[in-house]
Amino acid sequence: MKTIAVVFFAVCGFAFAGAPEGKAVYQAKCQMCHGENGEGKPAIAKMLKVEMKPLGSKDVQALPDAKLKSIVNGGQGKMKPIPNVTGNDLDNVIAYVRTLK
């Protein structure tokens, strides 16, 4: 049982290792629409006539990292692709989004 707990915490720690760096990327590239804590900005959602799910919601958090990366790079619905978020920056911003749950 101890081995499982150690592995679990090691994996979780690794998954969130980029979260501090990801917060800076999030603030620069995502916060303007998704809000400080990923809650979404109602005025933007209303203007675009979309439902903006909180990034901490079960629906968003259930998406695999690959899908979240695809949304950032390719856009989805009325969300345009976010330029210049690739490589480590992309991994780190996804790690940060995972902390919003």
N, C-alpha and C positions, 0 to 999 in steps of 0.2 A: 504494500500500500504506500509506503514512504517513497518508493521509486516512482510510482505513478504521480504522486504529488510533486516531487522534484521535477520530473519531466514536464508536467503541466505548467508549473510556474516558470520554468526555463523557456518554454515555448511562448507563453504569454508575455514574458519580459522581452523576448526577442521581437514579438509582433508589435509591441508598442515602443521599441527602441527609437524609432524615428519620429515619434510623436512631437517632441519639442521643435525639431526642425520643420516638421510638417505644419505646425501651427503658424509659423512665419509665412510659409507658402500659402496656407489657407487664408490668412489675414490679407495677403497681397492680391490673391487671385479669386477667392471664393466668397469672402465675407460680405462684399458689397451686395450680393444677391441672397446669400444663404444666412446672413446674420452672424452676429458674434459667436453664438453658441450652436449654430446649425439649425436654428428654429425656423428659418425662412423669413422673408420680409413680406408681410401681407400686401403692402402697396405694389410691390413688383408682381406678385402673384395675381393681383387684381388687374393690373395693367396688361399683363400677358394673357389673362383669362385662363390660368392654370391652377391646379392644386400643387402647392409646393410642400412635399412631405418633409418633416423635420429629419435631418440627417441622423439623429439618434433614434429614430423610430424603428420598430421591429422590422418593418418592410425594407427600409434602406439597409439596416444592419445585417439582414439576412442575405443580401446580395454578396456574391463572391467578389474577392478583390479584383479579379480579372474584369468583371462586369463594371465595377466602379471605375476602373482605369479606362475602360472603353467609353464610358459616359463622359469622363473628363476629356479624353482625347478626341472623341467623335461627336460629342453632344448627344442630346436625346430630347425629342419633342421640340419645344421652343428654346431649349438651352443650347447655345452654340458651343462648339469645341473651345477649350481653354488653351490658348497658345503658350508655348514655352514651358509646359509642365510635363516633363519627361524624366526618365531615369530615376535617380535617387529622389528628386523632388516629388515625383509622382508616387513613389513608394512611401515617402514620408507623409505626404498629405493624406493618403489612404490610411496610414497608421494613426494619424491624428483624428480622422473621421471616426475611426473605431473607438476612440476614447470618448466620443460624444454620447454613447448609449447610456 
